[in-house]
Each structure stands twice: as C-alpha cells, then as structure tokens.
Amino acid sequence: MKTVAGTMAFITGGASGIGLGMARALAAQGARIAVCDVRADHLAQAAQVAADEGWADRFRALQLDVRDRDAFAAALDDAEAALGPLQILINNAGIGIQGPVDEATYADWDWAIGVNLMGVVNGLVSGLPRIKGHGLGGHVVNTASQGAIMQARATRGVYAPTKAAVISMTEHLKLELDAKGSSMGGSSMGGGAIGATVVCPGPVRTNIEETEQHRPAEFQVDTPFRHRDETAPPGALPPTAPGFWLDPLTVGEMTVDAILTGKLYVITHPAFIDSVKARHAGIEAAMAEDYLPR
C-alpha cells in the first residue's frame, strides 16, 4: 500500500488512548475516520480532537459495544454510508482486566473474552466480507499486548491469554490471506490485496486503568479484579526511564507504517526482549528433553 489517503478506517475503542492515536495518525495522512467507542464522553472528546486538528469533515463518531454483533454490523453500515467503503479495519477495543487467575469468576472470564477476543472476532466476521467484496484492497489491524509474548506475571492470567489468542488469530489470518492470493508479497492494499497486522503495545499512556469503572452490570460480581499493577515486567526499563510510557500517537504512527509496509507485528518496547527470550528459552528447553522411557 502506497498511501492511506482517501481510505475509510473503522477503529473500535478509537475515542481515547491507542485507538485515538491510530485515528490521529491515519487522519494526518488523509484517511477518513470512523471511531467507535463504548463511552459517549470519550467520543465527544475525540470529535473535539478531530475539529482541533482539521479532520472533522472526515470523521464519524459511533457508540458501540463490540460484544454486540448486530450493533457492530449496524455501525459499519453507518460508517460506510457516511465515509465510503471500509478498507482499514482496526479491532482495537479492549479491557485491561487484572487479578489472580486462580480467583477469577465466570463473570471475569466472560467479560474479558467477550471484549478482548470476541470483539475482534465480531470485527472480522462483520468487516472482512466488506473488504473482500469491493475489491479495492484493505488492511486488518488487531490490537493485542506485548505482555502476551512475555513471561507470566501475577494478575495477568485472564488478560494475557485473550491477547495471546489475538496474536495467533492474526498470524493465521495473514497466512490464509496470503495463501488465497489476497495479499501479494506481504504488501497490503494493492490490486485487491488484504494485509494483516497485530499491534503488541507495552506501556502506553492510556486510560486502561479505568477498566473497572465501566464493567457492565451483568458482570458486577464479588471479584478481586479491581486494581492495576504498574510495576515493571521482567527485563523492562524502569518506569521512570525515558520512553518507557509511550504517547499513543507514537503507537498510531507505528501502526500506519505497518499498514504501508505490510508488517505483521508492531512491537513497541524492544527493552522487554529479555523477558520474551526467557519465556522462549523455557519452551525450547522443554522440547529438548527426552521423555522416552529408557
């Protein structure tokens, strides 16, 4: 893909944090932006950003709970009617649920999977046929987490698995699109080509710490999933180090680069590589063991 100018980008969880950073980065290069979010106050703030930065005429704000499949399809209908055919689908909505996995309730699991995993599934099932149908080409971006490829950490045992599933899903999606000829040489948006990228952020300045403030009523149960742990993961820079907490716009710009160049992975924090290597080393060591009876 040589440019995103003139394309329509549909971004879930797009009214704040990383999603808004992606919207701003795409808008700066001429894309038309449909932002979806569960929070009306954040949508209003995003509309103000669009006005301040001069892309309000290419902006659509839509309230959406990504767990609602009918509403998801309706939001896509609205966005396409206002801004043109879907070409860039960004499944970014997510919740930063945290707590001890051995104490998790069904409500904790259902909420986490419903948003972090099935919200992406709903985007793919509702959105991909539209991209395939018009033949203009496109790109799918799914937001996961760098924590999903690192060593296990306390309180991340529900969150990380949902994000690990998104990484695997996107890897398979790209493989299958390539095999079907929808993505030519790994480059998206050329001659009907469709690319795929998974964004794996580390620490980014977002409002994810507000997750528990908007837990839906049906998932309000007595649960220890109430507090965020802001300590640095193994192998990370200290939280006070320059560049540890990234600006969401920076992640947005990384994402646009991945769309333009056909990258599968966006990994925001190279400083975490020791933790990733340690996890892989454990897996490789287990594979090297001889379990056959002697």
VENKA-V764503 format. One record per backbone hydrogen bond with DSSP energy under -0.5 kcal/mol. NH is the residue of the N-H (numbers start at 1). CO is the residue of the C=O. E is the energy in kcal/mol with one decimal. If there is no record, write none. Layout:
nh=NH co=CO e=E
nh=NH co=CO e=E
This chain:
nh=6 co=30 e=-2.4
nh=7 co=4 e=-2.1
nh=8 co=85 e=-0.7
nh=9 co=7 e=-0.6
nh=9 co=32 e=-3.2
nh=10 co=88 e=-2.9
nh=11 co=9 e=-0.5
nh=11 co=34 e=-2.9
nh=12 co=10 e=-0.5
nh=12 co=90 e=-2.5
nh=13 co=36 e=-0.6
nh=14 co=11 e=-0.7
nh=14 co=36 e=-2.5
nh=19 co=13 e=-0.5
nh=19 co=16 e=-0.7
nh=20 co=16 e=-1.4
nh=21 co=17 e=-2.1
nh=22 co=18 e=-2.4
nh=23 co=19 e=-2.3
nh=24 co=20 e=-2.8
nh=25 co=21 e=-2.1
nh=26 co=22 e=-2.5
nh=27 co=23 e=-2.7
nh=28 co=24 e=-2.1
nh=29 co=25 e=-0.5
nh=29 co=26 e=-1.1
nh=30 co=27 e=-2.0
nh=31 co=26 e=-2.1
nh=32 co=7 e=-3.5
nh=33 co=58 e=-3.4
nh=34 co=9 e=-3.2
nh=34 co=32 e=-0.5
nh=35 co=33 e=-0.6
nh=35 co=60 e=-3.1
nh=36 co=11 e=-2.9
nh=37 co=62 e=-1.8
nh=40 co=38 e=-0.6
nh=43 co=39 e=-1.7
nh=44 co=40 e=-2.0
nh=45 co=41 e=-1.7
nh=46 co=42 e=-2.5
nh=47 co=43 e=-2.3
nh=48 co=44 e=-1.6
nh=49 co=45 e=-2.0
nh=50 co=46 e=-2.5
nh=51 co=47 e=-2.1
nh=52 co=48 e=-2.8
nh=53 co=49 e=-2.4
nh=54 co=50 e=-0.6
nh=54 co=51 e=-0.7
nh=55 co=50 e=-2.7
nh=56 co=50 e=-0.7
nh=58 co=55 e=-1.7
nh=59 co=56 e=-1.2
nh=60 co=33 e=-2.1
nh=62 co=35 e=-2.7
nh=64 co=37 e=-2.0
nh=66 co=64 e=-0.6
nh=68 co=65 e=-2.3
nh=69 co=67 e=-0.9
nh=72 co=68 e=-2.1
nh=73 co=69 e=-2.2
nh=74 co=70 e=-2.1
nh=75 co=71 e=-2.4
nh=76 co=72 e=-2.1
nh=77 co=73 e=-2.2
nh=78 co=74 e=-2.4
nh=79 co=75 e=-2.7
nh=80 co=76 e=-2.6
nh=81 co=77 e=-2.2
nh=82 co=78 e=-1.8
nh=83 co=79 e=-2.9
nh=84 co=80 e=-1.9
nh=87 co=8 e=-2.2
nh=88 co=8 e=-2.4
nh=89 co=87 e=-0.6
nh=89 co=139 e=-2.4
nh=90 co=10 e=-3.1
nh=90 co=88 e=-0.6
nh=91 co=89 e=-0.6
nh=91 co=141 e=-2.9
nh=92 co=90 e=-1.3
nh=97 co=95 e=-0.9
nh=99 co=155 e=-1.7
nh=103 co=100 e=-1.9
nh=104 co=101 e=-1.1
nh=109 co=105 e=-2.1
nh=110 co=106 e=-3.2
nh=111 co=107 e=-2.2
nh=112 co=108 e=-2.4
nh=113 co=109 e=-2.9
nh=114 co=110 e=-2.1
nh=115 co=111 e=-2.0
nh=116 co=112 e=-2.2
nh=117 co=112 e=-0.6
nh=117 co=113 e=-1.2
nh=118 co=113 e=-3.3
nh=120 co=117 e=-0.6
nh=121 co=117 e=-2.1
nh=122 co=118 e=-3.1
nh=123 co=119 e=-1.5
nh=124 co=120 e=-2.4
nh=125 co=121 e=-2.9
nh=126 co=122 e=-2.2
nh=127 co=123 e=-2.6
nh=128 co=124 e=-2.1
nh=130 co=127 e=-0.7
nh=131 co=127 e=-1.7
nh=132 co=128 e=-2.9
nh=133 co=129 e=-2.1
nh=134 co=130 e=-1.5
nh=135 co=131 e=-0.9
nh=137 co=131 e=-0.5
nh=138 co=193 e=-2.5
nh=139 co=87 e=-2.7
nh=140 co=195 e=-2.3
nh=141 co=89 e=-3.0
nh=142 co=197 e=-2.5
nh=143 co=91 e=-2.4
nh=144 co=142 e=-0.6
nh=144 co=199 e=-3.6
nh=146 co=201 e=-2.4
nh=147 co=201 e=-0.5
nh=148 co=145 e=-1.4
nh=149 co=146 e=-1.7
nh=150 co=147 e=-0.6
nh=156 co=153 e=-1.8
nh=157 co=99 e=-0.5
nh=160 co=156 e=-2.5
nh=162 co=158 e=-1.1
nh=163 co=159 e=-1.6
nh=164 co=160 e=-2.7
nh=165 co=161 e=-2.0
nh=166 co=162 e=-1.2
nh=167 co=163 e=-1.8
nh=168 co=164 e=-2.3
nh=169 co=165 e=-2.7
nh=170 co=166 e=-2.2
nh=171 co=167 e=-2.3
nh=172 co=168 e=-2.4
nh=173 co=169 e=-2.5
nh=174 co=170 e=-2.5
nh=175 co=171 e=-2.0
nh=176 co=172 e=-2.7
nh=177 co=173 e=-2.6
nh=178 co=174 e=-2.6
nh=179 co=175 e=-2.3
nh=180 co=176 e=-1.7
nh=181 co=178 e=-1.4
nh=182 co=177 e=-2.3
nh=183 co=177 e=-1.0
nh=184 co=187 e=-0.9
nh=185 co=183 e=-0.7
nh=187 co=184 e=-2.0
nh=188 co=186 e=-0.5
nh=189 co=138 e=-0.8
nh=189 co=193 e=-0.9
nh=193 co=190 e=-1.0
nh=194 co=182 e=-2.4
nh=195 co=138 e=-2.0
nh=197 co=140 e=-2.4
nh=198 co=264 e=-3.5
nh=199 co=142 e=-2.5
nh=200 co=198 e=-0.5
nh=200 co=266 e=-3.5
nh=201 co=199 e=-0.6
nh=205 co=246 e=-2.8
nh=206 co=204 e=-1.5
nh=210 co=207 e=-2.3
nh=211 co=208 e=-1.8
nh=213 co=210 e=-1.7
nh=214 co=210 e=-0.6
nh=214 co=211 e=-1.6
nh=215 co=212 e=-1.0
nh=219 co=216 e=-1.9
nh=220 co=217 e=-1.6
nh=221 co=219 e=-1.2
nh=223 co=221 e=-0.9
nh=226 co=224 e=-2.0
nh=227 co=224 e=-0.5
nh=230 co=228 e=-0.7
nh=236 co=233 e=-1.8
nh=241 co=238 e=-2.5
nh=244 co=241 e=-2.0
nh=246 co=203 e=-2.1
nh=246 co=244 e=-0.8
nh=250 co=247 e=-1.1
nh=251 co=247 e=-1.2
nh=252 co=248 e=-2.3
nh=253 co=249 e=-2.5
nh=254 co=250 e=-2.1
nh=255 co=251 e=-2.1
nh=256 co=252 e=-2.3
nh=257 co=253 e=-2.1
nh=258 co=254 e=-1.9
nh=259 co=255 e=-2.2
nh=260 co=256 e=-2.4
nh=261 co=257 e=-2.0
nh=262 co=258 e=-1.4
nh=263 co=258 e=-1.4
nh=266 co=198 e=-2.1
nh=268 co=200 e=-1.4
nh=268 co=266 e=-0.6
nh=270 co=268 e=-0.5
nh=272 co=269 e=-1.8
nh=273 co=270 e=-1.9
nh=275 co=272 e=-0.8
nh=276 co=272 e=-1.5
nh=277 co=273 e=-2.9
nh=278 co=274 e=-2.3
nh=279 co=275 e=-1.9
nh=280 co=276 e=-2.3
nh=281 co=277 e=-2.7
nh=282 co=278 e=-1.7
nh=283 co=279 e=-1.7
nh=284 co=280 e=-2.9
nh=285 co=281 e=-2.5
nh=286 co=282 e=-1.8
nh=287 co=283 e=-1.9
nh=288 co=284 e=-1.3
nh=289 co=285 e=-0.6
nh=289 co=286 e=-0.7
nh=291 co=289 e=-0.8
